[in-house]
Amino acid sequence: MLRRIHHAAIICSDYAASRRFYVETLGLSVLAENYRAARQSYKLDLRLPDGSQVELFSFPAAPPRPSRPEAQGLRHLAFEVDDVAQAKQWLEARGVEVEPIRVDEYTGRRYTFFADPDGLPLELYEAAPASAA
């Protein structure tokens, strides 16, 4: 019945800063951008190369999300990359603070974490080698 994840929805505190981060820093493509006057809210639909999407919302006075220590709910959003070290360097060159690279003890794949402007944990997870896919 379920085929794949279509999108992840994120509520931000500063729409302009988050829009810049996801579009300019991470390079996601804008599919649609709408201001919903009745809700005083923006909804920005962003697309990754595989067709999956991130929806970015702004709401007035949205409460902050507890993040650390680990809170119940969505833990993080992970993006697959071909080379974690290269992606880490690319983000750091754009002023994004990125944690040291770690290795998943179960899969042997490399990964690291960084955060969006609201501190939402984001992960870079290295794709399986072509022969292992």
C-alpha positions in Angstrom: 0.0 0.0 0.0 2.6 2.6 1.0 5.1 3.3 -1.8 7.6 5.9 -0.5 7.8 9.1 1.6 6.3 11.9 -0.5 7.2 14.8 1.7 8.3 16.0 5.2 6.7 19.1 6.6 8.7 21.7 8.6 7.4 24.7 10.6 10.0 27.4 10.8 10.3 30.5 13.0 11.9 32.8 10.4 10.5 32.1 7.0 13.0 34.3 5.0 16.0 32.7 6.8 14.7 29.1 6.4 13.7 29.8 2.7 17.3 30.9 2.0 18.8 27.9 3.8 16.7 25.2 2.1 16.8 26.9 -1.4 20.1 28.7 -1.6 22.3 26.7 0.9 20.9 23.2 0.3 19.8 23.8 -3.3 16.3 22.4 -3.1 14.1 23.5 -6.1 11.0 25.6 -5.5 7.8 23.9 -6.8 5.3 26.4 -5.4 5.2 29.2 -2.9 2.0 30.5 -1.4 1.0 33.0 1.2 -2.2 32.0 3.0 -3.6 35.2 4.4 -6.3 33.6 6.5 -3.5 31.8 8.4 -0.8 34.5 8.1 1.3 31.6 6.9 3.6 30.8 4.0 3.7 27.3 2.4 6.8 26.6 0.3 6.9 23.3 -1.6 10.5 22.2 -2.3 11.7 19.3 -4.4 14.8 17.1 -4.2 16.2 15.5 -7.4 14.4 12.1 -6.8 11.0 13.8 -6.6 10.6 13.7 -2.8 9.6 17.0 -1.3 10.0 19.2 1.8 7.1 21.5 2.7 8.2 24.6 4.6 5.6 26.4 6.7 5.5 29.6 8.7 2.9 30.2 11.4 2.7 33.2 13.7 3.8 32.4 17.3 4.5 28.7 16.7 6.0 27.1 19.8 9.6 26.0 19.7 10.3 22.3 19.2 12.2 20.6 22.0 15.3 19.0 20.4 17.9 18.2 22.9 18.0 16.0 24.9 16.1 13.6 22.5 12.4 14.6 22.5 9.5 12.4 21.4 8.4 12.8 17.8 10.4 13.2 14.6 14.0 12.7 15.5 15.6 14.1 12.3 15.3 14.4 8.5 18.0 12.5 6.6 19.2 13.3 3.1 21.0 10.7 1.0 24.3 11.9 -0.6 26.9 10.1 -2.7 29.9 11.2 -0.7 29.4 12.5 2.9 32.8 14.1 3.2 32.3 16.0 0.0 28.8 17.1 1.1 30.1 18.1 4.5 32.8 20.3 2.9 30.2 21.9 0.6 28.0 22.8 3.5 30.9 24.1 5.6 32.0 26.3 2.7 28.5 27.9 2.9 28.9 28.6 6.6 26.9 25.6 7.9 28.3 24.0 11.0 28.5 20.2 10.5 29.4 17.6 13.1 32.3 15.1 12.5 31.6 12.2 10.2 30.6 9.0 11.9 30.1 5.4 10.6 26.8 3.5 11.1 27.8 0.5 13.2 25.1 -1.7 11.4 25.4 -0.6 7.8 29.0 0.6 7.6 27.8 3.8 5.9 29.1 7.2 6.8 26.8 10.0 8.1 26.9 13.3 9.9 24.5 15.9 11.3 23.9 19.6 10.8 20.9 21.8 11.7 18.6 24.2 9.9 18.1 27.8 11.1 15.7 26.6 13.8 18.0 23.9 15.1 16.1 21.0 13.4 18.5 18.1 13.2 19.3 17.2 9.5 21.5 14.3 8.5 23.6 13.5 5.5 23.6 9.7 4.9 26.0 8.1 2.4 24.3 6.1 -0.4 25.2 2.4 -0.8 27.9 1.8 -3.4 26.4 1.1 -6.8 27.4 -2.6 -6.5 25.5 -2.9 -3.2 22.3 -1.2 -4.3 
